[in-house]
Amino acid sequence: MQPTATPEPGAGLEGVITVSPIHGGPSRADLSDSGPLANVAFVVENERGTVTSFTTDDQGQFRISLAPGHYSVSREGRKGGIGKVGPFEVDVVAGKMTRVQWNCDTGIR
């Protein structure tokens, strides 16, 4: 995949993507309702199309370099189904890593 904008040193996007609920039924004090969205591929697009892609790690974390601009981040290859995993809109500014925490809905009830 060929980037459509040259990444800028020190600029980009980093963060964590979580998903909830991760189990059915009511919430319980001894069991977390959310967890990392681990090892999932995402695509990053701007008004010209796909810029790059990334995959979250085991903890749902990621870090990518990007040129300043407005981007939409969505799950790669996802075309509907239960749950909601993006798209997420984000602005990257010059000389700064933009930090995000995105929470997704599994659709489990």
N, C-alpha and C positions, 0 to 999 in steps of 0.2 A: 504494500500500500504506500503510495507516494504522498507525503505531506503537501498540503496546498499553501502552507505558511511556514516560514522558518522559525523554529522554536527560539526563544530568547533566553540567554543564560540567566538563571535565577527567577524566571517567570514560568508559571505553570499551575498545575492543579494537583492537590493531594488531599487525602481524606480517607474516610471509612464508609462503607455501605453496609447497613444492617437490614434485617428482615424480621417481621413479626406479623402475627403470632407464629411461633414455631411449633406449637402443639394445640390441639383442639381443647375445647372446654373452657371453664372459667380460669381466671388468673389464680396462681397459688403463690403464697409468700416465699416458699422454698424452691421455686422453679422460675427461672427467667422467661419472660414472654418473647424476648428477642435474641437474635444471634447474628454473627457475621454472615454476610453473603459471600461465601468463600469460593474462590476459583471460578469466577463467572466472568465471561468476556463482555466488554462494552466497546462501543464505537463512539468517537468524538467527531461531531460535524459542525461546520459553520455554514454561512449562506452559500458557499461554493461547493459544498459536499463534504465527504468524509475526509478528515484531517489525519487521524491516527486511531489506534485502538489500544486497549490495555486489558489485563486480566487481574482481578482482585487476588490477594494472597489468602492464606489460610485464615487470617483474621479479618478479611473483608477490606483490607487496606490497599491503597494504590498511590502512586506518585508518577506524574508525567510532566515533561517540559512542553510548553506551548507558547506560541506568539500571543501577544496581547490581543484581545478580541472577545466576542460573544460566541459561546458554544452551546450545543445541545448534546447531552450524553445519554445514550440509551443502550439497553441490553442488545448484544449482537444476535441477530437471527430471530428475535422474539416477535411473533406476529399474532398477539392475542392470547387467549387462554385465561385461566384463573389467576388472580393476583395482579399487582401493579408494580413494575420495576422500571421507573422512569417513564418518559424522558425527563431529564433534569436540565434546567437552564442555568448557565453560570457565565460570569464575566471574569476574564483574566486581565490583570493590569501589569504594566511594565515593571520589571524588577521585583516582583512579589510572587510568592507561592500562595495561591488562593486556597484556603483550607475549607473543606466541606464535610458535612456529616449528613448523608442521605439515608432515609428510612423507607423501606419498601414494604408493601403489604402482600402477604402470601395468599390471601383470600380464604384462609382456614377460619372457620367459625365454629 
